[in-house]
Amino acid sequence: MTSALLVEFDSASRLAEAARHARELGLGELDAYTPYSTEEVREALGLRRTRLPMFVFFAGLLGAGGAYALEWYTVGHLYPLDVGGRPPHMPLAYTPIAFEMGVLAAAATAFFGVLVFGKLVKWWDPVFEVPGFETASVDRFWLRVNAPRQALEEGALRAELDRFEPLRYVVLEEP
């Protein structure tokens, strides 16, 4: 069974220092809950750059290419019509729809990618039950350290984090 230690801080700089120190100690997985995003906290957690822009780009290309291919196949190949002396395959006629489908595919990928990569589709998490955790969206900064239960019970982790002056500790039991 895995447990987590939730540590509350009053400033982003203290949270970043504690996260940096916990990472140097090689503790388990770290996560931060803050009222606003800070570069200092992201660097301290060691978060890597997301691959979402690459997925959005390729989804846009695939959407535009797929729309163009579908238009060419249906209008230019299966049912060619002579309209005003125009050839059956006229790229200028296909461009607006292909562009719009590329934008639609990129936008849908960005929307669902943010939900998935940002882990925003969680229905429930033990941190939601912690009294006072709602301050994470107002003025407090929380650090979550996932570690084995025995590491949390020994108190060594708390002794290491005490020098960063946390406001309180909460131990979470995760099934």
C-alpha positions in Angstrom: 0.0 0.0 0.0 1.3 3.4 -1.0 1.0 6.5 1.2 1.5 10.1 0.5 2.6 13.0 2.7 0.9 16.3 2.0 2.9 19.3 3.2 1.5 22.8 3.3 3.6 25.9 2.7 2.8 29.6 2.7 5.0 30.6 -0.3 6.0 29.3 -3.6 9.7 29.7 -2.9 9.5 27.5 0.2 7.6 24.9 -1.7 10.2 25.0 -4.5 13.1 24.6 -2.0 11.4 21.7 -0.3 10.6 20.0 -3.6 14.2 20.4 -4.8 15.5 18.9 -1.6 13.0 16.0 -1.7 14.1 15.3 -5.3 17.8 15.4 -4.3 17.0 12.8 -1.6 15.5 10.5 -4.2 12.1 10.4 -2.6 9.1 9.0 -4.5 7.0 10.8 -7.0 6.4 14.5 -6.2 3.5 16.7 -7.1 2.6 20.3 -6.3 -0.7 22.1 -5.9 -0.5 25.8 -6.2 -2.9 28.7 -6.8 -0.9 29.9 -9.8 1.8 28.4 -12.0 5.4 29.3 -11.3 8.5 28.5 -13.2 10.5 28.0 -10.0 8.1 25.2 -8.8 8.1 23.5 -12.2 12.0 23.5 -12.3 12.1 22.2 -8.7 9.8 19.3 -9.5 11.9 18.4 -12.6 8.9 18.4 -14.9 9.9 17.7 -18.5 8.5 19.6 -21.5 5.1 18.2 -22.7 4.8 16.5 -26.1 1.3 18.0 -26.6 2.4 20.6 -29.3 3.8 17.9 -31.4 0.6 15.8 -31.2 -1.5 18.9 -32.0 0.7 19.7 -35.1 0.5 16.2 -36.5 -3.2 16.0 -35.8 -3.7 19.2 -37.7 -1.7 17.8 -40.6 -3.5 14.5 -40.6 -6.9 16.3 -40.5 -6.0 18.6 -43.3 -4.5 15.8 -45.4 -7.4 13.5 -44.7 -10.0 16.2 -45.7 -8.0 17.0 -48.9 -7.8 13.3 -49.8 -11.5 12.7 -49.2 -12.4 15.7 -51.4 -10.1 14.6 -54.1 -11.4 11.0 -54.0 -15.1 11.9 -54.1 -15.1 15.0 -56.4 -12.0 14.5 -58.5 -11.9 10.7 -58.9 -15.3 9.0 -58.3 -17.7 11.7 -59.6 -15.8 14.1 -61.8 -18.0 17.0 -63.1 -17.2 19.5 -65.8 -18.2 22.7 -64.1 -17.3 25.8 -66.2 -14.4 24.1 -67.9 -12.6 23.5 -64.6 -10.5 20.3 -64.3 -11.9 17.7 -61.9 -9.0 18.1 -59.5 -8.8 21.8 -58.7 -6.6 22.3 -55.5 -7.9 25.8 -54.9 -11.4 24.5 -54.4 -10.3 21.9 -51.8 -8.0 24.2 -49.7 -10.6 26.0 -47.5 -12.3 22.8 -46.3 -8.9 21.0 -45.8 -7.7 24.0 -43.8 -10.8 24.0 -41.6 -10.6 20.3 -40.9 -6.9 20.7 -40.0 -7.9 23.4 -37.5 -10.7 21.3 -36.1 -8.5 18.2 -35.7 -5.8 20.3 -34.0 -8.2 22.0 -31.6 -9.9 18.7 -30.6 -6.4 17.2 -30.0 -5.4 20.2 -27.9 -8.6 20.1 -25.8 -8.5 16.4 -25.1 -4.7 16.4 -24.7 -4.9 19.0 -22.0 -7.5 16.9 -20.1 -5.4 13.7 -20.4 -1.8 15.1 -20.0 -2.9 17.5 -17.3 -4.6 14.6 -15.4 -7.8 16.7 -15.2 -10.1 13.7 -15.7 -9.7 12.4 -12.1 -13.0 11.8 -10.5 -11.6 11.5 -7.0 -8.3 11.8 -5.2 -7.6 11.5 -1.5 -6.3 15.1 -1.4 -9.9 16.3 -2.0 -10.8 15.0 1.5 -8.1 16.9 3.4 -9.6 19.7 5.4 -8.3 23.0 4.3 -7.0 21.8 0.9 -9.2 24.2 -0.9 -6.7 26.9 0.0 -4.5 25.4 -2.8 -6.6 27.5 -5.1 -6.5 30.6 -3.0 -3.2 31.3 -1.2 -1.4 28.2 0.0 1.1 25.9 -1.7 1.0 22.1 -1.2 3.6 19.5 -1.9 2.7 15.8 -2.3 5.3 13.2 -1.7 4.3 9.6 -2.6 6.4 7.2 -0.6 6.1 3.8 1.0 4.2 3.9 4.3 7.2 2.9 6.4 9.2 5.9 5.1 6.4 8.2 6.3 6.0 6.5 9.7 9.7 6.7 10.6 9.5 10.5 10.6 12.8 11.0 8.8 11.0 12.7 5.9 9.3 15.2 8.2 12.6 15.9 9.8 14.2 16.7 6.4 11.3 19.0 5.4 11.1 20.8 8.8 13.9 23.2 7.8 11.6 24.7 5.1 9.1 25.7 7.7 5.9 24.0 6.5 2.6 25.0 8.1 1.4 21.4 8.5 1.7 17.8 7.4 -1.1 15.4 6.4 -0.6 11.7 5.8 -2.8 10.3 3.0 -3.6 6.6 2.7 -4.1 5.5 -0.9 -5.7 2.2 -1.8 
